[in-house]
Amino acid sequence: MSLSDVLKGAVGNALGQAEQAALPDVMKGVLGTEGLQTILAKLKDAGFDQQVGSWLSQNKDNLPISVDQIRSALGDEHVQQLAKSLGIPIDTILAGLADKLPEMTNAAGPAVDPANSTPAVQDPKAP
């Protein structure tokens, strides 16, 4: 292995770590409350109620969720849209969601609970 290979590997690892460290803030900015609610609703619909409930509760430990569980709940199209909007590879998005989604949800609190979302009400006077 040459010195340039070692340097490329070290730089790649550093960039990967920086990308992972920034991912929660980037996801929060792109997803916002409604996007996070959508993801949580899809996870609940896919049968991951216990995990989502633990993240929303301040009195419980956050249950883990795997990359494969997130992929199956969200579907390839939704994951591809997230990756495209964030400009981050799909595998990084999935790993970041599996790692940081419980923490992000817990920090956001009840505002992101899909059970608390209200459907948009149209103005009857609107054309």
Secondary structure in CASP SS format (residue, H / E / C, confidence):
PFRMAT SS
TARGET T0000
AUTHOR 0000-0000-0000
METHOD secondary structure of the structure
MODEL  1
M C 1.00
S C 1.00
L H 1.00
S H 1.00
D H 1.00
V H 1.00
L H 1.00
K H 1.00
G H 1.00
A H 1.00
V H 1.00
G H 1.00
N H 1.00
A H 1.00
L H 1.00
G H 1.00
Q H 1.00
A H 1.00
E H 1.00
Q H 1.00
A H 1.00
A H 1.00
L H 1.00
P H 1.00
D H 1.00
V H 1.00
M H 1.00
K H 1.00
G H 1.00
V H 1.00
L H 1.00
G H 1.00
T H 1.00
E H 1.00
G H 1.00
L H 1.00
Q H 1.00
T H 1.00
I H 1.00
L H 1.00
A H 1.00
K H 1.00
L H 1.00
K H 1.00
D H 1.00
A C 1.00
G C 1.00
F C 1.00
D H 1.00
Q H 1.00
Q H 1.00
V H 1.00
G H 1.00
S H 1.00
W H 1.00
L H 1.00
S C 1.00
Q C 1.00
N C 1.00
K C 1.00
D C 1.00
N C 1.00
L C 1.00
P C 1.00
I C 1.00
S C 1.00
V H 1.00
D H 1.00
Q H 1.00
I H 1.00
R H 1.00
S H 1.00
A H 1.00
L H 1.00
G H 1.00
D H 1.00
E H 1.00
H H 1.00
V H 1.00
Q H 1.00
Q H 1.00
L H 1.00
A H 1.00
K H 1.00
S H 1.00
L H 1.00
G C 1.00
I C 1.00
P C 1.00
I H 1.00
D H 1.00
T H 1.00
I H 1.00
L H 1.00
A H 1.00
G H 1.00
L H 1.00
A H 1.00
D H 1.00
K H 1.00
L H 1.00
P H 1.00
E H 1.00
M H 1.00
T H 1.00
N H 1.00
A H 1.00
A H 1.00
G H 1.00
P H 1.00
A H 1.00
V H 1.00
D C 1.00
P H 1.00
A H 1.00
N H 1.00
S C 1.00
T C 1.00
P C 1.00
A C 1.00
V C 1.00
Q C 1.00
D C 1.00
P C 1.00
K C 1.00
A C 1.00
P C 1.00
END
